Amino acid sequence: MATEVQKSPVSMIDPSQLLRPEATFNDKPIDAFRDYSVDDADPIKERVRRTYYTMHTNVTVELVKQKRDKWLNFNHFKSTVKDALIKLNELVDESDPDTDLPNIVHAFQTAERIRQDHPDEDWFHLTGLIHDLGKVMAFYGEPQWCVVGDTFPVGCKWADSIVYGPESFKDNPDTYNPKYNTKYGMYQPHCGLDNLLMSWSHDEYLYQFLLHNKSKLPEKGLYMIRYHSFYPWHAGGDYRHLTNEKDEQILQWVLEFNKYDLYTKSEKVPDIDALWPYYEKLIEKYIPGVCEW
């Protein structure tokens, strides 16, 4: 049974868009990429640290199964994609340095940068526009640590490249469960990303939403959405013992997408009203009508 959407703005922390620890981002300017060093005097760093420690304490195999049971019935509300994007605009990201810019601005900036470089791939433009749309879960009381931030598989040993490292999982019961705390855990070697149980997040929810609502986006667009926050894999280089040949192709798609996602927010604010007609046509082409969320 659907529930009423929360009316007031939701305050969100999205560390995956603010702070990046991987060496691959070392050439970025300091005002674009902060670091993950602990500094109690820095309120942003402290908030982000608390968010991740809470995430890493609570995200277990059992919790992920519970969240999938809760959200993958798609019975929370019905809405067009456009209306959901507009609703997402009410989210307030406390740790984003561009807090004066609405969330939807980043969505259009990402889409327009992709459109500039890939003018003939309209599915890619739409992928950029909707990639964070899974954050609508926050309107239904979902805690921030289950909505934003980097993702990782549960059910196996925590990778060293996960933000704040394995030490941040010291209070997670799965850390001490012999079924889950080995290199392969509950998986088989090179079983593939499709067979991994990922931490619950806006990525997985939106991917499953698009499948449920029979989106016509191509496979590469779906995988860009599903794994764009899986930094320990696509930026940290971990979990290669679980990936397969198909995942190497997915990796290239995700890396191409993330060039546009990370730091388009400092660019010129697009004329959203002027752009809506173009993107409404793409929504109608790939994810038409009223959808189940």
C-alpha positions, 0 to 999 in steps of 0.5 A, a space after each residue: 500500500 502506498 504511503 504519503 510522501 514526506 512534505 518537508 525537505 530531507 537533509 542528505 549527505 552524499 559523500 560520494 559526490 564530495 570526497 574521493 580517496 582513490 589515487 585516480 582522482 589525485 590530479 583534481 583540484 583541492 576545492 573539488 575533491 576533499 580527502 577522507 582524513 579525520 579532522 574533528 574540527 571540520 564539520 563536513 569531514 566529521 559528518 561524512 565520517 559518521 555517515 560511513 561508520 554508521 553505514 559500515 556498522 549496519 549494512 549486513 547481508 540480512 539488512 540488504 535482504 530486508 531493504 530489497 524486500 521493502 523497496 522492490 515491491 514498488 508500492 510506495 508511490 506512483 509518479 512520472 519520472 519528470 515529477 519524481 525528478 522535480 520532487 528530488 529537488 527538495 532534497 538538501 545535501 548538507 555536505 555538498 559545497 554547492 548547497 545553493 544549487 538544487 539537486 536537479 541542477 546537477 542532474 541537468 549539468 551531467 546530462 548536458 555535458 554528456 549530450 555535448 560529447 555524445 550528441 547522437 546517444 540520447 539514451 546516455 543523455 537521459 541516463 545522466 539526468 536520472 542517475 541519482 533518482 533513486 534518492 527518492 527513498 529518503 522521502 520515506 524515512 530511509 536513513 542517509 547511510 542506506 541511500 547515498 555514498 559508495 557501494 560495496 558487496 556484502 557477504 565477503 571480506 571488506 575490501 581495503 579500498 572501501 572508504 575508511 577501510 576495514 577498521 570501520 566495519 569493526 562493529 558489523 556482525 558480518 565481520 566476524 561471521 565465517 560465512 562472510 569474512 573470507 576472500 570469497 565469502 558466499 560467492 564463487 570465483 569470478 561469479 560476476 557482478 550480477 551475482 553479488 549482493 550489493 549494499 543497499 543504495 540509490 544505485 541498486 534501487 533505481 536499476 531495479 526500478 527501471 527493470 520493474 517499469 520496463 524501461 527501454 534504456 540499453 543495458 549499458 545505461 542500466 549498468 552505468 546507473 547500477 554501479 556508478 557508486 561502486 568506487 572500490 571496484 571501478 576506482 579502487 581496483 578491488 573485487 577483481 577475483 569476483 568479476 568476469 569478462 562481461 564486467 570488464 565491458 561494464 567497467 568501461 561504461 561506468 568509467 565513461 559515465 563517471 567522467 560526467 557525474 563527479 564534477 559538473 556541478 561547478 559549471 554554468 547552470 543550464 536553463 532547465 525550463 528551456 531544456 525540459 521539452 527535449 528531456 521530456 521526449 526522452 522520458 517518453 521514449 525510454 521510461 514513459 507514463 506513470 511508474 511504480 516506485 
